């Protein structure tokens, strides 16, 4: 039963504690009631205008009177982005990667827009920002933000790599070298990596390995100075950067079974062609080449690049 508070005179529910604490029946403030009413009206309008109530019997839903869908909104947003990008995309379409790199405005655009391309197509192997990825046998995919390049780090080299892919080759030496010779050459190669070639050449402990290295076909690919040949994609053996396991045991395995040699125990190092696979357009490949170059490890061009690509030669 409702009563009135003795002091305030405001009606209560009849629940009073300690003579002073009572449960009043005050109505909410008018502004609060107006807000509640407006919220209820908003919900009704929202449900009518936008897709809302599902139809359990048909598996459909009420599509709303406004005709809104998430796909339409996405396409509208995409149209706005494409309109902004359009002027840049039109310019770089007929430019060489080197010319794009030399254009500050386009280069900055590619640096920003190429991030998604790299993330979708390259990061799974090379890691975000080109840091490379590793497995138990060494680098699963090479680091792209240093200055060590198997096939060259100029912008045209990078563009060629992405376009045509790469598949290095090192023959298996298990049938051409004795096991003791493989051990010796592995120790010599390890010494070159740790100490430098000059010290390794003067070290009597690895002299036998040096002899094997110089007299076998090692120099044909890695060169007499063991610094590798970019034309062949053969690595520099005198630095501390290793595509695979750089321990003596790891070098022994690589020497024994080779790389992409067809032997079941061979190392595997293959980068697919993004052009042949149809995964990327020519413009996207150029953008990726510039994006990778701008990681910081790319090699500078000696001469200025032409602004427009030359016409492709006709195959005969």
N, C-alpha and C positions, 0 to 999 in steps of 0.2 A: 504494500500500500504506500502511495506517495505521501511524503510529509515535507514540511518546510524546515530548513535549517534555522536554528534558534537565533544565530547571529546575522547571517547574510540574507535570510528570508528566501533563498533560492530553493525550489522544490528538490527533494532527494528521492532516492529509491526506497528509503526506509532503512538502509544499512548505515549505521553510525558506529564508529569505534572511538573509544576514549572520550566521548562527549564532544569532540572537536572535529574529528576526521570523518567526513561523510561522503557518500557516493552521490554526486549531483546529477541532475538530468538536463544540464545545459545543452542546447543545440550547438552544432559546429558553427564556426564563423561563416558569414555569408559568402566571403571570397572563396572559402574552401568548398562550399556547396556549388558555387558557380563553376569552379575548376572541375569538380567531379562530373557535373552535367556536361561540360564541354568535352571532357575525356570520353564519356559515353557516346556522345554524338560523333566524335572523331572515329571511334572504333566502328560505328555503323557505316559511316561514309567510306572508311578504309576498306571494309569488307565488301562493300558494293563496287568500289572502283577497281580494286586489285583482285587477282586470283586468290581464292580463299577456301571455300568449303568443298571438301572432297565428296564424290558420290560413290558410296560403297558398292552400290548395285551395278554400276557401269564401269567402275574403275577410273572415271573421269573426275572433273572438278569444275566448280564455278569459275569461269575465266575472267570475270570482272567486266565492268562497262567501259573501262579506260583502254582496253586492248594492250595493256603493258605485259611484257615478258622480259625475263632476264637476258635472253638472247638478243632481243631488240635493243636493250640498253647497252649490252656489250658491243654490238655492231655500231651503235651511235658513238660510243666512246672510242672505238677503234677508228671510225671515220675521222674523228677529230685528230687523233694521233697521226694517222696517215696523211692528213692534210698538212700537218706541220713537217713531217718527214719528207713529204713528196718532193720539195724543192732540192733537198740534199740527195735523195735517191736518184733524181733525174740527172743531177750533175755527175755523180760518181759512176753512173752506168757505163759511160764510154771512156773513162779514165783508167790509166794503169794504177796498180797499187802504189808505185813510187810517187806518182803525181798526187794521189789522194793523201799520201803521207806528207808531202811537201805543202799541201794546202792546210793552213792552220785551222780554218773553220771546219772543213770536212774531216780533218784528222780528229778534232775534238768531238765531232758528231759520231764518228765511228767508234771512238773510245767509249762513248756512252751507250750507243745502240748495239755495239758488238758484244756487250756483256751477256745478253740473253742468248745470242747465237753460240757463244762459247760455252755457256752453261748447259745448253741443250745438246750440243754436239761434241764437245771436247773435254769438259770437266770430268766426266766419268772416268777417263783414263789419265788425263794430265792434271787433275785436281783443280780446285778453284784458284784463280790467279796464276795458273801455270806452275804450281809448286811441285808437280809430279806426284806419282803414287808408287808405293813400294809393296812388294810381297816378300815371301821368304827367300827368294832368289835374287833380290836386288830391286832395281827400279822396274816397275811394271810398265811405266811410260815415262819418257824423259822429262826433265825439268825444262820449262820454257822461259823462265825469267832470269837465267844466267847467260853467260856469253860463250858457253860450250855448245857447238853445233856440229852434228855429224855431217850434214849436207850443206852447211853454210847458213849464216844468219842474216844475210841481206834480204831485203823485202821481197825481191823476186825469187830467191831461194825458198823462202817460207811459203810464198804463193804457189810455187811449183810443187812443194811437198803436200800442201792441202789439196791441190787439184788432182795430182796423179797418185798420191800415196807413196809410201816407201816400204821396201822389204829388203833389208840388208842380207848379206850372205857371207858366212865364213865356213869354209870346208871343214869337215871332221878330219882330224889328223891321227885317229886311232889306227889307221892302216898304213900311214906313211912315216910315223915316228914311233920309236920304241917307248915303252912306258917310262923308262929312266930319262929319255930325252924330253918327254912331256913335263916331267917333274922339274928338270933343269931349266927349261925355258919358262915355266911358270914362276920359278924363283927369280929368274932374271927380270921378267916383266914386273913382278911385284917390287923388286929392288928399284927399277926405273921409276915406278910410281911413287915409292916412298922417299927415295934419295935424289932422284933426277938421273938423267941418262949418263952424264959425265961420271958421276960417282959410281954408278952401277957398272959402267964399262971398266972402271979401274979396280973394282972389287974382285979379288981372286976367288971369293966364295961362290960367285955366280958366273965365272968365266965359261964354264961348260954350257950354261944356258945361253950366253951371248953367242957362242959358236953355233949352236943349233939355230938361234934366231936369224943370224946372218946368212947361214948356208941353206936354210930351208926356204919355203916360199913366204915366210912372214913379212919380209921386206917388200915383197911385190905388192902387198896391200897396205901395210902400215908405214912403208917407206924406210930407208936406211936410218933415218933419225927417229923412227918409231912414233912420229907425230900424227900419223894417219893421213888419209887423202879424202877430201870432201867429195871429190868426183865419184868415189866409190862408197862413201859413207863409212869408211873404216875409222875407228876411233883413235884418238891420241892416247898412247900408252904411257906417256911420261908425266901425265898430271894425276891428280887424285880423284878424278871423276870417273865413276864406273857405272856402266849401263846395267851390268849384272854383278854378281858377287865378286868383290875385288880381293878376296883372300887367296892364298896359294891354292887351297882346295877348289875354290870357285873358278880360278883361272885354269886349273888343270881340267875341270869339267868342260869349260868352254872350248879349250884347245882340243880336247879329246873328241867331243861330239859336235862341235861347231855351232853355228847359228843358222836357223832355217835350212839346215843341210838335208833334212829328210830323215835323219836318224831319230828314233823315238825319244832319245834322251837329249836331243839338241835343244839349245835355247831357242825361244820363239820371239821374234820381234817384227811385228807387222803393223803398219799403219794403213788403213784403207783409203782408197781414192774417193773423195767426197763428190767428185764430178761424175765418175763412172757409176757410182751407186745411185746417182740422181737425188742425193739428199739435199744438196745446196745448189742454188743458182750461181751464175758467174759473179754477179754483184755481191752475193753473200760470201763467196769464197774470198773475194778481194777485201771485203770488210773484215773477215776473220784474220787474213794475213796482216793487215794493218794493226788490228787489235792485239795480236800476238807480238808483233814487232814492238809495240808500245809498252809491253811488260818491262822493257828496259834492257833486254839482252841482245837486241838486234844490232847488226853490224851496219855502220854508216855506208852510204853509197859514195863512190869516188866522184862520179860526175852527175850532173843534174839529169833527171829522168824526163823523157818526153811526156807531154801533157795528155796525149791521146794514144790509145792502143793502135798498133799497126794491124792491118787486115791479116787474118789468119791465112797461111799458105794453103793452096789447094792440094789435097792429097793426090798422089799419082801412083 
